[in-house]
Amino acid sequence: MEGPKLTALMASRMCHDLLGPVSAIIQGLDMAQQASDGKNADALSLLEHGAVNMWAKLDYFRFAFASAFVEGDGPLDEGRAVAEKLFSTLKPTLVWAAPEMTAPRAATRVIMNLLLIGADCLPRGGTLTVEADGKGEVRIVAQGQRAMLKAETQQALRQEEPGDGFKGHNVQPYYTALIAQAAGVTLLAREAPERIELVAKSPAFQTTADIKSR
């Protein structure tokens, strides 16, 4: 896929995800303007929900997308705060169970993008767990009712174009595959009933304990 088309589709994805919270803010403002005193609380609640949701998504997108090719190493936990802020507004519950690890920052962005894919696998909510074995493998485990990895997502993670082409809603897994390749990270997907594992493998994923023991 050509760079300009990929950029346009990623922008389409972000605009789609931000439309909901922006609409909530607009509706809240409209309610506040028209409401009697008794309804001001509802309007303010809607405004707060929309603003918090949009702030969380913008912060996450800036980290996961805009700085995907930042150089240098850092802790995997570098993305934890923005991830927890985002998932406080989404259906799945985030459980960060990975030990303290270091990785190239570009590889950490791969994990952040896999979390978004994992959330898409849980249409009815559930649990997203970040796990690591300390041997170069980080896993995003999605568990919940009707957990499913779409065929077009699997294709995109292999850098294959879906039959009907890429669109705003399915381009992000392809983008994830591209930044994984650039970061030297291998992606795998494992499926079981109501459980999806999205796996990122790289010798660069090392626990802090292992590094100190050298």
N, CA, C and O of each residue as an XYZ file, in Angstrom:
856
protein
N       0.844     -1.195      0.000
C       0.000      0.000      0.000
C       0.880      1.246      0.000
O       1.869      1.314      0.730
N       0.522      2.215     -0.809
C       1.281      3.453     -0.883
C       1.113      4.269      0.393
O       0.065      4.243      1.038
N       2.193      5.007      0.744
C       2.198      5.789      1.968
C       1.030      6.751      2.104
O       0.384      6.765      3.151
N       0.724      7.571      1.071
C      -0.393      8.520      1.194
C      -1.731      7.840      1.469
O      -2.546      8.354      2.235
N      -1.960      6.670      0.835
C      -3.227      5.969      1.063
C      -3.294      5.438      2.487
O      -4.336      5.520      3.138
N      -2.177      4.892      2.971
C      -2.143      4.386      4.343
C      -2.414      5.515      5.332
O      -3.173      5.343      6.286
N      -1.788      6.675      5.101
C      -1.992      7.827      5.990
C      -3.453      8.252      5.998
O      -4.019      8.537      7.054
N      -4.055      8.292      4.826
C      -5.457      8.713      4.718
C      -6.376      7.743      5.442
O      -7.314      8.166      6.117
N      -6.115      6.442      5.309
C      -6.966      5.449      5.956
C      -6.775      5.455      7.473
O      -7.737      5.268      8.217
N      -5.547      5.666      7.934
C      -5.327      5.771      9.376
C      -6.036      7.000      9.937
O      -6.597      6.949     11.032
N      -6.011      8.110      9.187
C      -6.736      9.309      9.609
C      -8.233      9.028      9.673
O      -8.926      9.508     10.570
N      -8.727      8.242      8.709
C     -10.139      7.871      8.703
C     -10.491      7.062      9.938
O     -11.545      7.268     10.539
N      -9.615      6.145     10.320
C      -9.832      5.338     11.526
C      -9.902      6.215     12.770
O     -10.788      6.039     13.607
N      -8.976      7.153     12.895
C      -8.966      8.013     14.074
C     -10.198      8.903     14.126
O     -10.786      9.098     15.190
N     -10.591      9.446     12.966
C     -11.787     10.292     12.929
C     -13.025      9.495     13.327
O     -13.895     10.002     14.035
N     -13.101      8.239     12.868
C     -14.235      7.392     13.225
C     -14.299      7.174     14.736
O     -15.370      7.262     15.336
N     -13.147      6.889     15.347
C     -13.120      6.610     16.784
C     -13.401      7.855     17.622
O     -13.915      7.752     18.736
N     -13.065      9.024     17.091
C     -13.274     10.267     17.840
C     -14.674     10.843     17.646
O     -15.097     11.727     18.390
N     -15.387     10.339     16.644
C     -16.709     10.891     16.349
C     -17.662     10.737     17.527
O     -18.425     11.654     17.829
N     -17.627      9.574     18.202
C     -18.537      9.332     19.323
C     -18.360     10.323     20.456
O     -19.329     10.970     20.854
N     -17.136     10.466     20.999
C     -16.977     11.425     22.098
C     -17.230     12.867     21.694
O     -17.742     13.646     22.498
N     -16.887     13.237     20.479
C     -17.164     14.608     20.029
C     -18.668     14.842     19.955
O     -19.158     15.904     20.336
N     -19.401     13.838     19.458
C     -20.858     13.957     19.391
C     -21.456     14.104     20.790
O     -22.399     14.869     20.991
N     -20.895     13.360     21.765
C     -21.386     13.458     23.145
C     -21.171     14.866     23.692
O     -22.030     15.395     24.397
N     -20.038     15.472     23.372
C     -19.770     16.830     23.839
C     -20.757     17.818     23.221
O     -21.282     18.696     23.906
N     -21.002     17.664     21.926
C     -21.939     18.560     21.249
C     -23.348     18.406     21.817
O     -24.044     19.395     22.044
N     -23.765     17.153     22.046
C     -25.087     16.917     22.615
C     -25.184     17.493     24.022
O     -26.210     18.058     24.401
N     -24.107     17.346     24.794
C     -24.107     17.892     26.149
C     -24.219     19.399     26.149
O     -24.940     19.969     26.968
N     -23.518     20.051     25.244
C     -23.610     21.508     25.127
C     -25.022     21.939     24.742
O     -25.559     22.915     25.265
N     -25.610     21.177     23.806
C     -26.975     21.500     23.368
C     -27.960     21.335     24.516
O     -28.850     22.165     24.705
N     -27.797     20.252     25.289
C     -28.673     20.027     26.444
C     -28.503     21.138     27.487
O     -29.478     21.601     28.079
N     -27.252     21.556     27.701
C     -26.984     22.593     28.695
C     -27.638     23.916     28.312
O     -28.111     24.664     29.168
N     -27.654     24.188     27.010
C     -28.241     25.437     26.536
C     -29.755     25.428     26.650
O     -30.374     26.470     26.864
N     -30.353     24.247     26.506
C     -31.806     24.164     26.471
C     -32.411     23.679     27.793
O     -33.617     23.799     28.008
N     -31.578     23.135     28.669
C     -32.113     22.455     29.848
C     -32.575     23.427     30.914
O     -32.073     24.544     31.043
N     -33.547     22.958     31.666
C     -33.928     23.643     32.892
C     -32.908     23.264     33.958
O     -32.047     22.418     33.713
N     -32.991     23.876     35.133
C     -32.021     23.606     36.192
C     -31.929     22.126     36.541
O     -30.860     21.615     36.874
N     -33.061     21.456     36.458
C     -33.087     20.054     36.853
C     -32.345     19.137     35.905
O     -32.002     18.015     36.278
N     -32.087     19.589     34.683
C     -31.430     18.741     33.698
C     -29.973     19.135     33.459
O     -29.282     18.501     32.661
N     -29.515     20.155     34.132
C     -28.138     20.586     33.930
C     -27.138     19.496     34.331
O     -26.077     19.369     33.719
N     -27.472     18.723     35.341
C     -26.573     17.660     35.795
C     -26.370     16.614     34.701
O     -25.258     16.125     34.500
N     -27.469     16.268     33.985
C     -27.363     15.301     32.890
C     -26.481     15.845     31.780
O     -25.663     15.117     31.217
N     -26.647     17.120     31.464
C     -25.850     17.733     30.410
C     -24.380     17.752     30.787
O     -23.521     17.451     29.957
N     -24.084     18.102     32.023
C     -22.698     18.147     32.474
C     -22.075     16.758     32.488
O     -20.895     16.607     32.169
N     -22.850     15.748     32.852
C     -22.352     14.376     32.857
C     -21.999     13.927     31.447
O     -20.971     13.284     31.234
N     -22.857     14.266     30.480
C     -22.597     13.910     29.085
C     -21.357     14.624     28.562
O     -20.548     14.039     27.841
N     -21.215     15.894     28.931
C     -20.033     16.656     28.531
C     -18.762     16.040     29.106
O     -17.755     15.899     28.412
N     -18.825     15.677     30.376
C     -17.646     15.099     31.028
C     -17.266     13.775     30.388
O     -16.089     13.517     30.133
N     -18.271     12.929     30.124
C     -18.008     11.622     29.508
C     -17.358     11.803     28.142
O     -16.371     11.135     27.833
N     -17.899     12.698     27.323
C     -17.353     12.914     25.988
C     -15.940     13.469     26.031
O     -15.076     13.042     25.265
N     -15.707     14.419     26.925
C     -14.381     15.044     27.015
C     -13.323     14.052     27.492
O     -12.225     14.006     26.936
N     -13.643     13.252     28.520
C     -12.693     12.279     29.057
C     -12.378     11.214     28.005
O     -11.226     10.816     27.832
N     -13.418     10.763     27.310
C     -13.247      9.742     26.277
C     -12.348     10.257     25.160
O     -11.434      9.558     24.722
N     -12.606     11.472     24.704
C     -11.809     12.033     23.606
C     -10.365     12.260     24.044
O      -9.440     11.982     23.280
N     -10.162     12.755     25.246
C      -8.824     12.980     25.769
C      -8.044     11.668     25.825
O      -6.876     11.620     25.438
N      -8.687     10.608     26.304
C      -8.026      9.313     26.409
C      -7.639      8.779     25.029
O      -6.536      8.261     24.850
N      -8.536      8.903     24.063
C      -8.252      8.395     22.723
C      -7.158      9.195     22.037
O      -6.266      8.617     21.416
N      -7.214     10.513     22.142
C      -6.180     11.345     21.524
C      -4.804     11.034     22.114
O      -3.820     10.942     21.380
N      -4.732     10.876     23.419
C      -3.470     10.575     24.078
C      -2.935      9.223     23.608
O      -1.741      9.068     23.350
N      -3.835      8.256     23.502
C      -3.434      6.918     23.071
C      -2.980      6.927     21.612
O      -1.946      6.350     21.276
N      -3.756      7.584     20.745
C      -3.404      7.635     19.328
C      -2.058      8.320     19.125
O      -1.251      7.884     18.303
N      -1.817      9.392     19.873
C      -0.542     10.096     19.752
C       0.614      9.166     20.111
O       1.660      9.188     19.462
N       0.421      8.351     21.143
C       1.472      7.438     21.585
C       1.634      6.271     20.605
O       2.751      5.948     20.200
N       0.522      5.644     20.227
C       0.588      4.410     19.440
C       0.837      4.650     17.954
O       1.495      3.839     17.302
N       0.329      5.735     17.417
C       0.430      5.990     15.979
C       1.511      7.014     15.641
O       2.439      6.723     14.886
N       1.385      8.207     16.203
C       2.232      9.313     15.768
C       3.700      9.097     16.104
O       4.577      9.580     15.388
N       3.978      8.373     17.192
C       5.372      8.181     17.589
C       5.796      6.726     17.460
O       6.621      6.238     18.233
N       5.225      6.034     16.471
C       5.468      4.597     16.331
C       6.913      4.263     15.977
O       7.366      3.148     16.238
N       7.639      5.199     15.394
C       9.001      4.904     14.964
C      10.045      5.639     15.806
O      11.174      5.844     15.359
N       9.665      6.036     17.031
C      10.609      6.682     17.940
C      11.737      5.701     18.270
O      11.491      4.524     18.537
N      12.970      6.197     18.248
C      14.117      5.331     18.472
C      14.476      5.246     19.957
O      13.965      5.993     20.791
N      15.372      4.310     20.251
C      15.848      4.142     21.618
C      15.044      3.101     22.375
O      13.958      2.704     21.951
N      15.596      2.662     23.511
C      14.941      1.676     24.367
C      14.256      2.359     25.546
O      14.603      3.476     25.929
N      13.290      1.671     26.101
C      12.589      2.185     27.262
C      11.784      1.071     27.902
O      11.715     -0.028     27.352
N      11.176      1.323     29.046
C      10.372      0.298     29.709
C       9.065      0.034     28.954
O       8.457      0.954     28.406
N       8.651     -1.216     28.933
C       7.363     -1.543     28.328
C       6.242     -0.792     29.037
O       5.241     -0.427     28.420
N       6.414     -0.565     30.330
C       5.417      0.165     31.124
C       5.215      1.601     30.652
O       4.300      2.282     31.116
N       6.056      2.066     29.736
C       5.936      3.422     29.232
C       4.549      3.682     28.652
O       4.044      4.804     28.704
N       3.939      2.636     28.100
C       2.615      2.797     27.516
C       1.475      2.438     28.457
O       0.306      2.564     28.091
N       1.800      1.996     29.657
C       0.756      1.498     30.559
C      -0.240      2.581     30.964
O      -1.448      2.343     30.973
N       0.262      3.769     31.298
C      -0.640      4.826     31.783
C      -1.653      5.233     30.721
O      -2.834      5.392     31.028
N      -1.208      5.404     29.469
C      -2.151      5.806     28.423
C      -3.114      4.669     28.105
O      -4.269      4.907     27.752
N      -2.633      3.425     28.232
C      -3.510      2.285     27.990
C      -4.594      2.194     29.062
O      -5.764      1.974     28.747
N      -4.211      2.361     30.317
C      -5.204      2.283     31.395
C      -6.214      3.423     31.291
O      -7.395      3.238     31.582
N      -5.748      4.599     30.877
C      -6.676      5.722     30.715
C      -7.681      5.439     29.599
O      -8.870      5.719     29.747
N      -7.202      4.884     28.479
C      -8.117      4.584     27.376
C      -9.120      3.514     27.770
O     -10.318      3.670     27.535
N      -8.632      2.410     28.377
C      -9.526      1.291     28.649
C     -10.484      1.563     29.802
O     -11.428      0.802     30.017
N     -10.254      2.630     30.537
C     -11.251      3.032     31.533
C     -12.518      3.553     30.855
O     -13.551      3.698     31.509
N     -12.450      3.838     29.550
C     -13.604      4.344     28.800
C     -14.190      3.294     27.852
O     -15.193      3.561     27.190
N     -13.581      2.101     27.776
C     -14.017      1.065     26.842
C     -14.635     -0.119     27.582
O     -14.530     -0.216     28.805
N     -15.281     -1.019     26.837
C     -15.927     -2.180     27.442
C     -14.942     -3.167     28.069
O     -15.134     -3.558     29.221
N     -13.892     -3.585     27.353
C     -12.995     -4.576     27.962
C     -12.244     -4.008     29.166
O     -11.918     -2.822     29.216
N     -11.984     -4.876     30.120
C     -11.175     -4.517     31.278
C      -9.718     -4.841     30.989
O      -9.406     -5.949     30.552
N      -8.827     -3.892     31.226
C      -7.406     -4.098     30.975
C      -6.720     -4.604     32.243
O      -6.873     -4.027     33.319
N      -5.960     -5.696     32.096
C      -5.147     -6.232     33.193
C      -3.695     -6.239     32.725
O      -3.343     -6.965     31.795
N      -2.864     -5.443     33.358
C      -1.452     -5.362     32.971
C      -0.665     -6.290     33.882
O      -0.339     -5.939     35.016
N      -0.362     -7.480     33.372
C       0.299     -8.493     34.187
C       1.728     -8.767     33.737
O       2.350     -9.713     34.220
N       2.249     -7.977     32.841
C       3.618     -8.182     32.361
C       4.623     -7.733     33.413
O       4.388     -6.737     34.098
N       5.722     -8.434     33.556
C       6.765     -7.996     34.489
C       7.469     -6.751     33.941
O       7.239     -6.347     32.801
N       8.322     -6.158     34.760
C       9.092     -5.015     34.286
C      10.002     -5.471     33.152
O      10.784     -6.410     33.297
N       9.880     -4.784     32.020
C      10.629     -5.178     30.837
C      11.192     -3.953     30.144
O      10.726     -2.831     30.345
N      12.206     -4.190     29.323
C      12.718     -3.138     28.464
C      12.576     -3.598     27.020
O      12.627     -4.793     26.727
N      12.398     -2.633     26.121
C      12.223     -2.943     24.706
C      12.474     -1.682     23.897
O      12.368     -0.578     24.431
N      12.804     -1.823     22.627
C      12.839     -0.646     21.780
C      11.479      0.046     21.805
O      10.443     -0.619     21.816
N      11.480      1.357     21.814
C      10.215      2.089     21.898
C       9.293      1.763     20.719
O       8.072      1.751     20.875
N       9.863      1.502     19.554
C       9.038      1.121     18.403
C       8.305     -0.190     18.671
O       7.160     -0.359     18.252
N       8.972     -1.133     19.380
C       8.330     -2.404     19.705
C       7.225     -2.217     20.732
O       6.207     -2.908     20.687
N       7.425     -1.276     21.666
C       6.374     -0.969     22.637
C       5.132     -0.446     21.929
O       4.014     -0.755     22.339
N       5.311      0.344     20.870
C       4.165      0.855     20.106
C       3.413     -0.285     19.414
O       2.201     -0.203     19.216
N       4.132     -1.341     19.050
C       3.469     -2.516     18.483
C       2.492     -3.111     19.499
O       1.366     -3.464     19.147
N       2.921     -3.219     20.748
C       2.046     -3.749     21.804
C       0.815     -2.865     21.978
O      -0.294     -3.373     22.145
N       1.001     -1.551     21.940
C      -0.128     -0.634     22.084
C      -1.142     -0.824     20.954
O      -2.350     -0.747     21.174
N      -0.641     -1.069     19.752
C      -1.540     -1.308     18.628
C      -2.237     -2.664     18.735
O      -3.398     -2.803     18.352
N      -1.522     -3.661     19.258
C      -2.159     -4.969     19.467
C      -3.286     -4.882     20.491
O      -4.270     -5.615     20.391
N      -3.152     -3.996     21.470
C      -4.238     -3.809     22.441
C      -5.514     -3.323     21.752
O      -6.610     -3.759     22.105
N      -5.382     -2.432     20.781
C      -6.562     -1.964     20.042
C      -7.192     -3.102     19.257
O      -8.417     -3.212     19.194
N      -6.365     -3.946     18.661
C      -6.892     -5.095     17.929
C      -7.579     -6.056     18.889
O      -8.641     -6.598     18.583
N      -6.969     -6.264     20.046
C      -7.589     -7.132     21.049
C      -8.939     -6.627     21.495
O      -9.867     -7.412     21.691
N      -9.060     -5.299     21.658
C     -10.353     -4.718     22.042
C     -11.408     -4.981     20.971
O     -12.571     -5.235     21.284
N     -10.994     -4.918     19.708
C     -11.935     -5.189     18.607
C     -12.380     -6.647     18.591
O     -13.419     -6.969     18.014
N     -11.604     -7.531     19.218
C     -11.968     -8.954     19.273
C     -13.047     -9.235     20.313
O     -13.576    -10.345     20.373
N     -13.380     -8.226     21.140
C     -14.309     -8.434     22.257
C     -15.533     -7.532     22.099
O     -15.658     -6.539     22.817
N     -16.437     -7.857     21.173
C     -17.600     -6.992     20.945
C     -18.529     -6.888     22.143
O     -19.271     -5.913     22.261
N     -18.503     -7.871     23.035
C     -19.359     -7.858     24.220
C     -18.578     -7.565     25.504
O     -19.076     -7.780     26.609
N     -17.365     -7.078     25.342
C     -16.539     -6.819     26.501
C     -15.857     -8.084     26.977
O     -16.022     -9.152     26.390
N     -15.100     -7.956     28.031
C     -14.339     -9.079     28.557
C     -13.073     -8.553     29.201
O     -13.061     -7.466     29.778
N     -12.014     -9.330     29.100
C     -10.754     -8.960     29.731
C      -9.618     -9.002     28.717
O      -9.485     -9.956     27.951
N      -8.808     -7.958     28.725
C      -7.583     -7.916     27.923
C      -6.406     -7.941     28.891
O      -6.264     -7.059     29.738
N      -5.573     -8.953     28.757
C      -4.446     -9.106     29.668
C      -3.134     -8.980     28.907
O      -2.940     -9.625     27.877
N      -2.238     -8.151     29.417
C      -0.886     -8.038     28.856
C       0.013     -8.975     29.656
O       0.216     -8.777     30.854
N       0.551     -9.997     28.989
C       1.399    -10.993     29.635
C       2.767    -11.022     28.949
O       2.906    -10.589     27.805
N       3.758    -11.529     29.648
C       5.079    -11.728     29.061
C       5.778    -12.855     29.785
O       5.621    -13.024     30.995
N       6.563    -13.638     29.030
C       7.237    -14.781     29.645
C       8.705    -14.500     29.961
O       9.408    -15.362     30.488
N       9.164    -13.286     29.634
C      10.556    -12.964     29.889
C      11.513    -13.621     28.917
O      12.728    -13.532     29.096
N      10.998    -14.278     27.894
C      11.836    -14.978     26.910
C      11.592    -14.441     25.498
O      11.667    -15.170     24.509
N      11.299    -13.152     25.442
C      11.141    -12.529     24.133
C       9.738    -12.577     23.578
O       9.546    -12.342     22.385
N       8.745    -12.875     24.408
C       7.364    -12.972     23.926
C       6.440    -12.150     24.815
O       6.427    -12.314     26.035
N       5.672    -11.268     24.194
C       4.639    -10.500     24.893
C       3.299    -10.870     24.271
O       3.162    -10.916     23.048
N       2.314    -11.134     25.124
C       1.009    -11.589     24.641
C      -0.099    -10.644     25.090
O      -0.114    -10.171     26.227
N      -1.018    -10.383     24.181
C      -2.273     -9.707     24.498
C      -3.354    -10.771     24.450
O      -3.673    -11.283     23.377
N      -3.919    -11.107     25.593
C      -4.908    -12.183     25.689
C      -6.296    -11.563     25.835
O      -6.584    -10.880     26.818
N      -7.146    -11.809     24.848
C      -8.515    -11.303     24.855
C      -9.464    -12.441     25.210
O      -9.538    -13.435     24.487
N     -10.190    -12.303     26.319
C     -11.118    -13.331     26.769
C     -12.488    -12.715     27.013
O     -12.605    -11.686     27.679
N     -13.517    -13.345     26.474
C     -14.861    -12.840     26.668
C     -15.844    -13.548     25.758
O     -15.450    -14.313     24.878
N     -17.116    -13.293     25.973
C     -18.162    -13.905     25.153
C     -17.995    -13.498     23.693
O     -17.820    -12.323     23.369
N     -18.056    -14.510     22.820
C     -17.955    -14.315     21.379
C     -16.659    -13.624     20.966
O     -16.628    -12.885     19.982
N     -15.602    -13.864     21.715
C     -14.295    -13.341     21.313
C     -13.956    -13.905     19.936
O     -14.055    -15.111     19.710
N     -13.558    -13.030     19.023
C     -13.336    -13.480     17.647
C     -12.311    -12.591     16.969
O     -12.349    -11.367     17.103
N     -11.400    -13.210     16.245
C     -10.441    -12.494     15.427
C     -10.933    -12.568     13.984
O     -10.971    -13.648     13.394
N     -11.302    -11.442     13.425
C     -11.863    -11.423     12.085
C     -10.840    -11.880     11.047
O      -9.637    -11.670     11.197
N     -11.355    -12.513      9.985
C     -10.478    -13.004      8.921
C      -9.691    -11.863      8.286
O      -8.515    -12.026      7.963
N     -10.335    -10.702      8.104
C      -9.647     -9.576      7.480
C      -8.543     -9.032      8.394
O      -7.542     -8.498      7.916
N      -8.732     -9.171      9.708
C      -7.683     -8.759     10.641
C      -6.493     -9.708     10.550
O      -5.343     -9.268     10.548
N      -6.766    -11.006     10.474
C      -5.694    -11.984     10.321
C      -4.902    -11.719      9.046
O      -3.673    -11.779      9.045
N      -5.616    -11.427      7.962
C      -4.941    -11.134      6.693
C      -4.062     -9.895      6.819
O      -2.918     -9.880      6.365
N      -4.614     -8.857      7.442
C      -3.873     -7.607      7.572
C      -2.611     -7.794      8.404
O      -1.575     -7.205      8.097
N      -2.689     -8.613      9.458
C      -1.510     -8.877     10.286
C      -0.431     -9.625      9.519
O       0.739     -9.596      9.899
N      -0.824    -10.300      8.432
C       0.146    -10.959      7.548
C       0.536    -10.049      6.375
O       1.223    -10.469      5.444
N       0.083     -8.802      6.445
C       0.321     -7.808      5.395
C      -0.327     -8.219      4.071
O       0.188     -7.921      2.994
N      -1.462     -8.908      4.173
C      -2.242     -9.281      3.001
C      -3.466     -8.379      2.916
O      -4.095     -8.087      3.932
N      -3.798     -7.946      1.732
C      -4.945     -7.055      1.556
C      -6.242     -7.860      1.549
O      -6.328     -8.871      0.852
N      -7.262     -7.431      2.318
C      -8.553     -8.117      2.305
C      -9.163     -8.102      0.903
O      -8.833     -7.253      0.075
N     -10.047     -9.050      0.660
C     -10.647     -9.172     -0.660
C     -11.312     -7.910     -1.159
O     -11.235     -7.592     -2.345
N     -11.968     -7.183     -0.262
C     -12.656     -5.963     -0.682
C     -11.814     -4.714     -0.416
O     -12.327     -3.596     -0.461
N     -10.520     -4.905     -0.140
C      -9.620     -3.771      0.030
C      -9.627     -3.216      1.442
O     -10.508     -3.517      2.247
N      -8.615     -2.394      1.725
C      -8.520     -1.760      3.041
C      -9.473     -0.582      3.145
O      -9.715      0.148      2.184
N     -10.006     -0.428      4.356
C     -10.874      0.703      4.662
C     -10.457      1.241      6.032
O      -9.584      0.681      6.695
N     -11.095      2.329      6.438
C     -10.728      2.943      7.704
C     -10.831      2.000      8.878
O     -10.034      2.092      9.812
N     -11.812      1.074      8.857
C     -12.041      0.222     10.020
C     -11.103     -0.977     10.082
O     -10.981     -1.606     11.133
N     -10.431     -1.308      8.966
C      -9.582     -2.504      9.005
C      -8.122     -2.224      8.659
O      -7.338     -3.163      8.522
N      -7.742     -0.962      8.516
C      -6.368     -0.660      8.125
C      -5.396     -0.703      9.307
O      -4.200     -0.916      9.111
N      -5.893     -0.504     10.526
C      -4.983     -0.438     11.680
C      -4.210     -1.740     11.910
O      -3.033     -1.664     12.265
N      -4.801     -2.937     11.729
C      -3.987     -4.152     11.855
C      -2.859     -4.222     10.818
O      -1.771     -4.721     11.107
N      -3.126     -3.726      9.630
C      -2.078     -3.688      8.592
C      -0.959     -2.746      9.006
O       0.220     -3.062      8.850
N      -1.337     -1.581      9.538
C      -0.356     -0.632     10.054
C       0.477     -1.280     11.167
O       1.689     -1.081     11.240
N      -0.183     -2.053     12.026
C       0.511     -2.750     13.099
C       1.548     -3.721     12.543
O       2.664     -3.812     13.056
N       1.172     -4.447     11.489
C       2.109     -5.381     10.868
C       3.318     -4.655     10.284
O       4.440     -5.157     10.353
N       3.092     -3.482      9.712
C       4.193     -2.719      9.121
C       5.172     -2.232     10.193
O       6.386     -2.353     10.023
N       4.651     -1.681     11.296
C       5.558     -1.167     12.320
C       6.234     -2.322     13.064
O       7.346     -2.169     13.569
N       5.561     -3.480     13.131
C       6.186     -4.652     13.737
C       7.374     -5.102     12.892
O       8.444     -5.395     13.425
N       7.190     -5.156     11.603
C       8.276     -5.545     10.709
C       9.460     -4.586     10.839
O      10.612     -5.016     10.902
N       9.169     -3.289     10.879
C      10.231     -2.294     11.004
C      10.961     -2.409     12.338
O      12.150     -2.102     12.428
N      10.242     -2.855     13.378
C      10.841     -2.971     14.718
C      11.457     -4.343     14.975
O      11.969     -4.594     16.066
N      11.414     -5.233     13.984
C      11.967     -6.571     14.165
C      11.125     -7.453     15.062
O      11.646     -8.323     15.760
N       9.808     -7.227     15.042
C       8.878     -7.990     15.897
C       8.045     -8.923     15.014
O       7.481     -8.493     14.008
N       7.970    -10.188     15.391
C       7.154    -11.167     14.682
C       5.784    -11.262     15.359
O       5.694    -11.351     16.584
N       4.724    -11.241     14.555
C       3.364    -11.309     15.088
C       2.751    -12.678     14.830
O       2.909    -13.256     13.755
N       2.050    -13.182     15.835
C       1.331    -14.440     15.723
C      -0.052    -14.263     16.340
O      -0.256    -13.392     17.186
N      -1.003    -15.097     15.908
C      -2.336    -15.100     16.515
C      -2.714    -16.536     16.854
O      -2.563    -17.440     16.032
N      -3.211    -16.738     18.085
C      -3.659    -18.049     18.517
C      -5.108    -17.935     18.950
O      -5.481    -17.000     19.658
N      -5.929    -18.891     18.523
C      -7.362    -18.831     18.814
C      -7.821    -20.069     19.566
O      -7.387    -21.189     19.293
N      -8.702    -19.837     20.511
C      -9.379    -20.896     21.252
C     -10.780    -20.370     21.557
O     -11.027    -19.174     21.397
N     -11.705    -21.230     21.994
C     -13.054    -20.748     22.307
C     -13.035    -19.595     23.300
O     -12.511    -19.721     24.407
N     -13.612    -18.472     22.890
C     -13.732    -17.272     23.725
C     -12.367    -16.769     24.218
O     -12.270    -16.149     25.277
N     -11.334    -17.043     23.446
C      -9.992    -16.598     23.827
C      -9.151    -16.367     22.569
O      -9.048    -17.239     21.707
N      -8.564    -15.197     22.483
C      -7.665    -14.853     21.391
C      -6.342    -14.400     21.994
O      -6.320    -13.582     22.914
N      -5.249    -14.930     21.476
C      -3.924    -14.472     21.891
C      -3.244    -13.787     20.710
O      -3.078    -14.387     19.649
N      -2.856    -12.538     20.899
C      -2.081    -11.796     19.917
C      -0.654    -11.733     20.463
O      -0.418    -11.165     21.529
N       0.275    -12.305     19.746
C       1.621    -12.514     20.260
C       2.627    -11.673     19.490
O       2.618    -11.645     18.259
N       3.484    -10.997     20.222
C       4.598    -10.246     19.648
C       5.889    -10.897     20.141
O       6.112    -11.010     21.346
N       6.740    -11.328     19.199
C       7.965    -12.026     19.571
C       9.184    -11.245     19.077
O       9.255    -10.851     17.913
N      10.127    -11.033     19.970
C      11.371    -10.365     19.629
C      12.396    -10.613     20.724
O      12.053    -10.559     21.904
N      13.643    -10.882     20.365
C      14.675    -11.025     21.392
C      14.920     -9.730     22.159
O      15.574     -9.731     23.201
N      14.390     -8.624     21.634
C      14.565     -7.330     22.304
C      13.678     -7.185     23.537
O      13.933     -6.320     24.375
N      12.628     -8.025     23.666
C      11.788     -7.991     24.859
C      12.507     -8.730     25.984
O      12.554     -9.960     25.992
N      13.063     -7.987     26.925
C      13.827     -8.579     28.012
C      13.338     -8.044     29.345
O      13.042     -6.856     29.478
N      13.255     -8.933     30.334
C      12.851     -8.474     31.666
C      13.990     -7.675     32.304
O      15.166     -7.905     32.023
N      13.618     -6.750     33.149
C      14.615     -5.958     33.859
C      15.509     -6.837     34.714
O      16.704     -6.568     34.841
N      14.946     -7.888     35.304
C      15.723     -8.809     36.141
C      16.810     -9.499     35.329
O      17.939     -9.656     35.794
N      16.457     -9.917     34.096
C      17.437    -10.603     33.248
C      18.587     -9.667     32.890
O      19.746    -10.081     32.866
N      18.264     -8.410     32.612
C      19.304     -7.445     32.233
C      20.243     -7.200     33.415
O      21.459     -7.143     33.234
N      19.690     -7.055     34.624
C      20.519     -6.783     35.806
C      21.404     -7.978     36.171
O      22.456     -7.808     36.786
N      20.976     -9.186     35.792
C      21.733    -10.373     36.170
C      22.971    -10.597     35.298
O      23.808    -11.447     35.601
N      23.076     -9.835     34.224
C      24.212    -10.032     33.315
C      25.481     -9.394     33.864
O      26.533     -9.464     33.228
